[in-house]
């Protein structure tokens, strides 16, 4: 479902399209919580099996073609290589890959509320495996580090540098935040509303190499001096859910570990009885295959132990006061006038079949000093939310403060019982009400919607934009309303398909208010009384994305393009409004914006552009993160599927490649299928040929350093037009899309026809397995990471498939490459995290698929990574994945002697003699499955289409 941004009054994040590898690249945030990624850990390192052995450097092996040597075939495989492959030891990839992954990390950036300072948040390289091996508790969909009392495997910053933004647009010298212990791990970096202070958490290593609990520190932004927020050293942060938030310029609300908390509950040595689940009421409860759920009463007690917080109101002068009773608080949100708090908590009865987001939820209004005002809702346990996309929880959801009012609440309530299959009008109603309504004052209806509510951008009493969407039809609408005028009728501003990126008008740019909230920026033109806003968008075109900034008349719909990215060489995006904190409308002639600029070979840099001259001043000068690939070749290519659907891909070629001299190369195709409702939308171009090539720690682009051609992200649209379900023709469309891509690179002469490998992660792994089963003529081998291969193990839906196994049994079976294991004859490398907690991709999927392959004599290899989850984090794991992948490609792609042309003809004959449908089209058995949709918890979470430089309010 295309969901829209949750607009939070307090904080605004301005997101750039992240590079794939955070340790090598730079991103920018505005003030607010700068949350580092939460990862997971697993069992004690002492219990690790033999495959966890010592890190072993990869010796020079003839078959590996280390360095800049060409990918010449090797006559035989060395004994050393085979010994290493069977050694159950961690290995290192060739130096040309290892050096890129180990490159020094670039900092993340954060703008102050007044946009006069920029933080450089220092980062480290990949974490060691020992950090992932720390003990953790798996509870209600969470993985908790009990030592720190936070989510497990949290990444962190290692230092904070402050740069003044000078009047001429340059950066002043760096001033380090100092005063905290050496080696401290920094998280949750948060600006005060006036930008004079910074709050953050730190934890340090103890003597036993374990990390301590988190403590809150504050730093003066003028001096850089940091100190603990609390005078007592025994006050610790509970960061399992919310952590802390500035109430005003001198005080914070902090979720702390209750001082009265004792030791964790002990698991009974003998259970009091059997584990029982019952449905004697005959309720219809269909849920996805959620991981890490509560299992028994002990788990419930442990969940309460780690998640219960005591809220404390702490001032910079050292005073602190407990606010409210201890509870499992999940969020704290001060009102814009700083008089009230919106407090959310969860409580028993808990569930053994759904995660914490569906537990009973209570939302209350308190005064800032902790006095109870009223209860907004107490939602019951939600185990029965329908699996259909666009289904939501019953009752009030998406409760927030209006950003343009001192203390006014708004929320949405479903009218269809939360069931997307129920036809009703209206489907959602948006209400608004003061924090303390007068006696008998009922909530006011703000707007009625026939699609699913998706969020509001507030401006003032005369303007707000309301979003609604419906996944099944891909329809999305934007309404203009006047919140302060009951006489003004709502009107539709945009009504379009969310898949139609060419028609995307962009989203409004937000500005900061004196209260620290973010609202739609109104722009004033000289001698013009019109109501103008700024819309920034990705600017999708048939030639690629050309981001833009439009001056848009909200009343007439007319627009003027006042800024646009360079089209020829560079890719530029709008990041943030500068000088947006002054009261009153912003003057167009005084407009200042922060932009980013990059090219195929030049790293992203940041600029300030000032009107009316629009002169750009560069404020950063980051080095190229991997100069050895600085001259790589990149081209966005277009081609056509046999049914006429237009397709695109990004073709990368290694530095110095010359077709006339070097000829065809080994090629790695790496992709991920997507679902569409129309052929026209599926054929639209997404992305830009001018974007910098961000290379992630497990990216396919690493093999440019090994002289491979890389076909990255060839579009694989699975189209279901009208009432047709896309997955009913999954394999047919999958094979047709990839066949067109392979034919294109062969025709161009850059790929050797019998040296083309295919790979993917998660749903891309399903794709890989299906292609080796149903299109073996296209590829010499495959690499499948963290996939699910048997859809009958996810019987209540997967990806966007909302039919159950019993409603679409044929589709489920035919989409499962497990059912076609007997057809897979090409070498396939399976890799999976041993502790994968993604819904649907538990590692049993790879185990059983490997056994099925082995049972039919397939050439296959299964690598299980201890302590790793759905994505891989530890340096040892990542390096080994790269070694395994490189070994597989060298052995089964570079050295592949197969006569591809003969095999191609034979396989085409086999397909042509296969089953045919009513239109006499060849039907091949299917593949698919994939990483399940994240559990949106049906709380009104949503996200805008992710175009470059998008402004995402906090919580999005």
Secondary structure as UniProt FT lines:
FT   STRAND          12..14
FT   HELIX           22..24
FT   STRAND          28..29
FT   HELIX           45..47
FT   HELIX           50..52
FT   STRAND          55..56
FT   HELIX           62..64
FT   TURN            67..68
FT   HELIX           79..85
FT   STRAND          90..91
FT   HELIX           95..101
FT   STRAND          108..111
FT   TURN            113..114
FT   STRAND          117..122
FT   HELIX           129..132
FT   STRAND          137..139
FT   TURN            140..141
FT   STRAND          142..145
FT   TURN            146..149
FT   STRAND          150..151
FT   TURN            152..153
FT   STRAND          159..165
FT   TURN            167..168
FT   STRAND          175..176
FT   TURN            182..183
FT   STRAND          185..191
FT   TURN            193..194
FT   STRAND          197..203
FT   TURN            207..208
FT   STRAND          214..220
FT   TURN            221..223
FT   STRAND          225..228
FT   TURN            233..234
FT   STRAND          244..246
FT   STRAND          251..256
FT   TURN            259..260
FT   TURN            280..281
FT   HELIX           297..307
FT   STRAND          309..315
FT   TURN            316..317
FT   STRAND          320..334
FT   TURN            336..337
FT   STRAND          340..347
FT   HELIX           356..358
FT   STRAND          360..367
FT   TURN            368..369
FT   STRAND          372..379
FT   TURN            389..390
FT   STRAND          396..401
FT   TURN            403..404
FT   STRAND          408..414
FT   TURN            417..418
FT   TURN            420..421
FT   STRAND          428..434
FT   TURN            435..436
FT   TURN            439..440
FT   STRAND          444..449
FT   STRAND          452..460
FT   TURN            461..462
FT   STRAND          463..470
FT   TURN            471..474
FT   STRAND          475..481
FT   TURN            483..484
FT   STRAND          491..497
FT   TURN            498..499
FT   HELIX           501..503
FT   STRAND          507..508
FT   STRAND          510..512
FT   TURN            514..515
FT   STRAND          518..520
FT   STRAND          522..524
FT   TURN            526..527
FT   STRAND          532..537
FT   TURN            542..543
FT   STRAND          548..553
FT   TURN            554..556
FT   STRAND          559..564
FT   STRAND          570..578
FT   STRAND          586..587
FT   HELIX           588..590
FT   STRAND          592..599
FT   STRAND          605..610
FT   TURN            611..614
FT   STRAND          615..618
FT   TURN            625..626
FT   HELIX           627..629
FT   TURN            630..631
FT   STRAND          633..640
FT   TURN            642..643
FT   STRAND          646..653
FT   TURN            655..656
FT   HELIX           659..662
FT   STRAND          665..670
FT   STRAND          674..676
FT   HELIX           679..682
FT   TURN            689..690
FT   TURN            697..698
FT   HELIX           700..704
FT   TURN            705..707
FT   STRAND          709..712
FT   STRAND          717..719
FT   TURN            722..723
FT   HELIX           726..729
FT   HELIX           730..748
FT   STRAND          751..761
FT   HELIX           763..774
FT   TURN            776..778
FT   STRAND          781..785
FT   HELIX           791..793
FT   TURN            795..796
FT   TURN            799..800
FT   TURN            805..807
FT   HELIX           809..814
FT   HELIX           817..823
FT   STRAND          827..833
FT   TURN            834..835
FT   TURN            839..840
FT   HELIX           844..855
FT   TURN            856..857
FT   STRAND          860..865
FT   TURN            866..867
FT   HELIX           875..889
FT   HELIX           890..894
FT   HELIX           900..912
FT   STRAND          915..916
FT   TURN            918..919
FT   STRAND          922..923
FT   TURN            937..938
FT   TURN            948..949
FT   STRAND          951..953
FT   TURN            954..955
//
